[in-house]
């Protein structure tokens, strides 16, 4: 196992056990929701690793691999919060090539990545199939917005302060991103505000995770969860 012993593995292991206890049979869909910089990709990867450690088939996908092309993303203006929230992700593609065929089970093939952001083009589909009992873990932003809510058997929401999230983004791509109010972060911040106002993701989540310190994430229990 690549995930080292410690508080992070203990938490992820407990979550995987909880999910398997309730959804151990059939095709299960799990969302690891969170703003940019909250650490959803690594958390979802770790969760998949624990499922496989338990001997359960696990597949991974990221919402970042289902973007629209730039020419399709100008409905609310380029580089705005409204554009990022409303126009960036191709939910129809996600449903058509991944969610719906995965849920059908059997020998039906599904695609875990549909778009290459670097080239701004769609991938040549790589079709996968899985056993009757499996989990599909999707990570990324806006996973409990209206067109997605109701898809998930289990939904996690990763929470971090803005200054932590933007510092992580700045470290990954150096610039002026460490300050939450930086111009380069305005669209991300505004898009997340739109999401919270429209979808109340905290209320939709079955588990709230404070991921401020990725080595010591902790589960947060709130009245809405």
Secondary structure as UniProt FT lines:
FT   HELIX           7..23
FT   STRAND          27..34
FT   TURN            36..37
FT   HELIX           40..53
FT   TURN            54..55
FT   STRAND          57..62
FT   HELIX           63..65
FT   HELIX           70..72
FT   TURN            75..76
FT   TURN            78..79
FT   HELIX           81..87
FT   HELIX           91..94
FT   HELIX           95..99
FT   HELIX           100..104
FT   TURN            106..107
FT   STRAND          110..111
FT   STRAND          115..116
FT   TURN            117..120
FT   STRAND          121..122
FT   STRAND          127..128
FT   STRAND          134..140
FT   TURN            143..144
FT   TURN            146..150
FT   STRAND          154..159
FT   HELIX           162..172
FT   TURN            177..178
FT   TURN            180..181
FT   HELIX           183..185
FT   HELIX           186..199
FT   HELIX           201..204
FT   STRAND          207..210
FT   HELIX           214..216
FT   STRAND          218..220
FT   TURN            223..224
//
